[in-house]
Amino acid sequence: MILLSLKNRIDQQVIEKIKALLESLEYGSIQITVHDSQITQIDKLEKHRLPLLRKTKPGR
């Protein structure tokens, strides 16, 4: 696992932030941006699924 081999080089606060985002996510994705071997940005894309409402025809 890559995270384990980099654990000593990644700030513990960053690891905790990623864990918190993952735990709060039901549907979606987490994107981690890296520049010069450093995590510079973490994006959370969350999807909310809504039930479809049936349309009724007039007169029914």
Number of C-alpha atoms within 10 A of each C-alpha: 5 6 10 9 9 10 11 9 11 15 12 11 9 14 13 11 12 17 11 11 15 15 9 9 14 10 11 11 14 14 11 12 12 11 8 6 9 11 13 11 11 14 12 14 10 13 11 8 7 6 6 6 6 6 6 7 6 5 4 4
